Structure formats: C-alpha cells, structure tokens
Amino acid sequence: MGRPKGRFTAAKTFTLDIMTLEWLHRECLEQKIKASALLTQIIEKHRIGLKTQVPKNTNTIDVYCSTCNDWLPHDVDMVCKGCDNINLVLKAKIEARRQI
C-alpha cells in the first residue's frame, strides 16, 4: 500500500497524563481513527487557527529573540512573548538609537 505521495510523516514520542490518554482513547473509538490521525487533525486545526488570528495587542513588533531563537512578538518594554525574557540585544539597539 505505502504512503500517499507528497506527504512526509515522522514518528514522534511524547508523554501524556492519564486523563489525556483516556480522552484520546475515547475520541479515537468514537471517530474510528488512529490516535496519530486524531492528533494530526487537532494540531493542524490549531496551527491554521493561529495563522488567521488577528493580533490583539497592537503594541507589539516582531523581533528576533536570541533566547528563543525565533522571530516573536515583543512588547514595547522589550519582553519576548515566547520566553518572557527581556531582549537585551533589542534593548541595546534602542538605547543606541536614543543617543543619536
């Protein structure tokens, strides 16, 4: 049979608590699908939803965070939304601009 063309999958291992595992088992039985297919549906739905959400806070800008190693929104007080740390590189750049 094989895998569908154009679709790449990878096996992952993760830990679930007993309540989540019980819920997952019931959902799989009700929908008559494998756990991996159900989890993929849930993740895809959430991922697509994140792309379509309008940012609620207009006082943020997307800036590279070296702590998270990603481009994430930052508050005007230079706090990264991903790791809640102050972005020292951004702070230094802003201070340098203020002195000009």
PyMOL commands that set and color helices and strands:
alter all, ss='L'
color gray80, all
select helices_A, chain A and resi 18-31+35-52+88-99
alter helices_A, ss='H'
color red, helices_A
select strands_A, chain A and resi 61-65+70-74
alter strands_A, ss='S'
color yellow, strands_A
deselect
rebuild
show_as cartoon
